[in-house]
Each structure stands twice: as structure tokens, then as C-alpha cells.
Amino acid sequence: MLTNEEELYWLALRMVPGLGAIRTKHLLDRFQTPQAIFRASPSELEASGLSGGLARSVSSGCSFEDGAAQQQQLRSFGAQLIPIHSTLYPEALRRIYDPPILLYTLGRTQLLAGVCIGVVGTRHPTPYGLAASERLSGDLARAGMTVVSGMARGIDTSAHKACLAAGGDTIAVLGCGVDIVYPSENKRLAVEIAAKGLILSEFPMGSVAFPQNFPIRNRIVSGLSCGILVVEGAQYSGSAITAKLAIDQGREVFAVPGNITSKMSWGPNLLIKQGAKLVQDWNDVVAELHPSVQQRLINEGRERIMNQGLGSTGADASAGQRETSGISGASDASVTGGTTLDPQAAASRRVLRELKVDAAVHLDTLVETIDDMSPSEIIASLFELEILGLVRQQPGRNFVKVW
């Protein structure tokens, strides 16, 4: 945690007029701390690459008044500051070309350490786009991924709501201060995300949502995420900009195919033509992740289920939740593309032996047949097998082995 003095120095550094993220990062690389930057002479600051006027502005300390006002707003709103040097600052975001120096946050900051997937799209979605966003966001949340979006109208809003409805984790990255709700109709959603997820912004408290802020905000959405899923958007839309940023940052790009006669499908369809992964279900996303990330999702999912201490009644409830998840099987590539079952996962192998390719097996049948495993262990194993693309869930709590 920052002391009051440290927090004030970081805020004052952020509030220096004309000192952007890249220049600030260069100064921090040289001087290490905001305190050292403000103690440096104008000539030392000029030697580090600042213009004479900007160097004098920094050394004068004129931004401390604004920094103190920001600190008071932080306190009154209950927000938290995460500087780039903090252990809470996500490593993936720190490695991008122009990482934000400060993150203003409201909510569960521990979500920054999760496996994040960005879900973006148009502000004017079709019913198909909304349905796709809700289904995929909910399924990805159930798989243990943190859904990151911008809380804008349309696809962003539907992604956040679906994630919350699934009991998952979500992060809203704003193009304004965390104390400003934009659009205003999302006030209730913002309250829910602040309570159950995380709201963050690099813009100071009280900053309004200027149009130029949103492309700047988009680099954080992609920077936090291991990949970006584009649901709908025009060819030159904000979601297309986010996809371009994701490519520049070395992230995976996923796209939901759409009707070729709809302008809202031009963006994702073009991305698919250019090499983005076509997504039909959540496993198309998970199958492209690094094996270490897949294993992390499996381990966290198994631990989450086992910690629930489910009995037979709990097993039915958990399975009932997943019944509506819309999970369909992964492609052959997800099985043959290097993803294999952990040889130590004896419980998962035991469950896999009871499943068939040509006939579905009901969860209750598995519980009765595998009498040396508890219902919670069976559900945890099914979760792992689904993540690996070896098992597909069908309606009615039935499971089949993927060929």
C-alpha cells in the first residue's frame, strides 16, 4: 500500500500538463521514483529528454495542488490507486509499449491477476450479436476467465451483464474517471461491477468521456487480456482499433463470424480473413491459449468446485447451472494441437473411461457408476475435460466424449 506522501507524488506526476505515459515511463526508468523526478533539476530533466518548458513545469511542483485535489477525490469516492511499480499492477499491461503510469480502480483489484479475455464490439448490435456476446461471455466466465470490456452501450454492456449473471469476474475499463458513469444508463451496472468486479481507468477523477479517450482506453483492454474477442463491428470501428492494438501487443485475436449482408459483420469477418481465430463456442478461445494458461484454468476450476464441498444435491445444482452454458465441442484441432490430459489427473481419466463417443451419459449415471469418487470430484473432472476439449456437454446434463 502507498503512503499518503507516496500517493501524492504519484498523483502530482500524473497531473503534470503535457507529460504523457511514454515520457513519464522514460523518467521513471531513469529516476526510479516520482520523488526523485521532482527533486531533479531542470537541466537533469532536460538531459532525460524533456523540453525546457516541460522540465521547468515538473521541477516547479505546480502540479501538487492538482494532485492533492485528486487525492481528496480518491478518498471521498473510495477508489484505490495502483502505480506502475506496484505488485498489484498486471505484468501483461506493464509490458506494452505505452503502459498507463497510474490505474485508478474501484472494486476487486485481485482480478488484475486473473486470466483475462477482452470482449468488444459495436454500440449498435444486432439481436444475433447480443446473443453471441451473452453466450460466449457467460461461458468464458464459467470457464474461469475474467471478461474485460469497456462498459459502452451494446456488446460491451451485454458482455459485462452476462459475466455477472454467470457469477463470473469482469473488469470495466473506462474512457473517463472511475467516478463518472458513461453512458449514464449504465449506472446500475457500474454499481454492480464495482461491488462484484473491478472498474478501472487511467484518467484522473472527474475526467469526462471525451471521444478521443476511447482509443486510448482500448489499449488497456487489450493490454490486460491474453486475447481479444470481436463480436460485431464495422470495418473501421472501435473494436477494429482494439483488434489492431491487440495484434501490435502480441495478443490473440478472435472473431465471431456474421451475416455477410450486415455491416456489423464486416469487422469480424475481415479479421477472420486476415487470420483471426473463428469462434463458435468458448472452447475455440481456450484451445488457442498457452498450455500453461489452460492448466491454470483447469487447476483453478477444480479448486473452485472442490471448495464448494458439493454433495449430491449440490452436484445437481452445479450441473443445472452449466446446462444453460451452451457448451459445444471443440474442434479436432483443439485436441490434436498439443493439448493433452495431464497424466497425473487419474480422476479425469477415470471419468473419461465412462464416457462414450456415440452415446451421451447423464451426470446422475456417472455419479452412480463411479462410486469411488464424490459428485464434486466428478464435476471437477468434467470441467477439466471440457477445458481440454476432450468432453462435450449436451442439453439435459448429458456428456459425450469428443472424437
HELIX and SHEET records of a PDB file:
HELIX    1   1 ASN A    4  ARG A   14  1                                  11    
HELIX    2   2 ALA A   21  PHE A   31  1                                  11    
HELIX    3   3 PRO A   34  ARG A   39  1                                   6    
HELIX    4   4 PRO A   42  ALA A   47  1                                   6    
HELIX    5   5 GLY A   52  SER A   60  1                                   9    
HELIX    6   6 PHE A   64  PHE A   77  1                                  14    
HELIX    7   7 GLU A   91  ARG A   94  1                                   4    
HELIX    8   8 THR A  109  ALA A  113  5                                   5    
HELIX    9   9 PRO A  127  ARG A  142  1                                  16    
HELIX   10  10 ILE A  155  ALA A  165  1                                  11    
HELIX   11  11 SER A  184  ASN A  186  5                                   3    
HELIX   12  12 LYS A  187  LYS A  196  1                                  10    
HELIX   13  13 ASN A  213  LEU A  224  1                                  12    
HELIX   14  14 GLY A  238  ASP A  248  1                                  11    
HELIX   15  15 LYS A  263  SER A  265  5                                   3    
HELIX   16  16 TRP A  266  LYS A  273  1                                   8    
HELIX   17  17 TRP A  282  VAL A  286  1                                   5    
HELIX   18  18 PRO A  291  ASN A  307  1                                  17    
HELIX   19  19 SER A  312  GLU A  323  1                                  12    
HELIX   20  20 ASP A  332  THR A  336  1                                   5    
HELIX   21  21 ALA A  346  GLU A  354  1                                   9    
HELIX   22  22 LEU A  363  THR A  369  1                                   7    
HELIX   23  23 PRO A  375  ILE A  387  1                                  13    
SHEET    1   A 9 GLN A  80  PRO A  83  0                                        
SHEET    2   A 9 LEU A 102  GLY A 107 -1                                        
SHEET    3   A 9 LEU A 198  SER A 201 -1                                        
SHEET    4   A 9 THR A 170  VAL A 173  1                                        
SHEET    5   A 9 THR A 146  SER A 149  1                                        
SHEET    6   A 9 CYS A 116  VAL A 120  1                                        
SHEET    7   A 9 GLY A 227  VAL A 230  1                                        
SHEET    8   A 9 GLU A 252  ALA A 255  1                                        
SHEET    9   A 9 LYS A 277  LEU A 278  1                                        
SHEET    1   B 3 VAL A 361  HIS A 362  0                                        
SHEET    2   B 3 ASN A 398  LYS A 401 -1                                        
SHEET    3   B 3 VAL A 391  GLN A 394 -1                                        
END                                                                             
